[in-house]
């Protein structure tokens, strides 16, 4: 149960950072957001 919740949390964070990176115009910040998104992406499972 806890693992499922954690996975869901990471999924939501991934979607959040992914969205922000897509809308971001600053290349340095965009790179940072992509790294954060990738970190969360690797922590959730479908």
C-alpha positions as MATLAB code, in Angstrom:
seq = 'XXXXXXXXXXXXXXXXXXXXXXXXXXXXXXXXXXXXXXXXXXXXXX';
ca = [
       0.000    0.000    0.000;
       2.713    2.479    0.998;
       4.728    1.587   -2.100;
       1.704    2.245   -4.281;
       1.221    5.667   -2.697;
       4.893    6.533   -3.087;
       4.770    5.457   -6.710;
       1.719    7.645   -7.298;
       3.462   10.581   -5.612;
       6.497   10.182   -7.856;
       4.217    9.947  -10.873;
       2.499   13.216   -9.954;
       5.835   14.937   -9.320;
       7.118   13.665  -12.656;
       4.096   15.067  -14.479;
       4.481   18.381  -12.639;
       8.183   18.802  -13.480;
       7.665   17.537  -17.018;
       4.962   20.141  -17.591;
       7.118   22.917  -16.107;
      10.097   21.902  -18.252;
       7.929   21.949  -21.352;
       6.796   25.498  -20.624;
      10.195   26.726  -19.462;
      12.195   29.100  -21.665;
      15.394   29.316  -19.611;
      17.681   26.494  -20.873;
      19.580   26.106  -17.593;
      16.386   25.890  -15.543;
      14.835   23.601  -18.156;
      17.772   21.183  -17.829;
      17.345   21.183  -14.051;
      13.611   20.473  -14.323;
      14.255   17.634  -16.788;
      16.728   16.060  -14.359;
      14.152   16.282  -11.565;
      11.468   14.826  -13.825;
      13.766   11.944  -14.799;
      14.548   11.236  -11.150;
      10.850   10.916  -10.343;
      10.224    8.997  -13.557;
      12.681    6.319  -12.454;
      10.935    6.037   -9.074;
       7.421    5.135  -10.122;
       6.098    2.009  -11.752;
       2.875    1.521  -13.672;
];
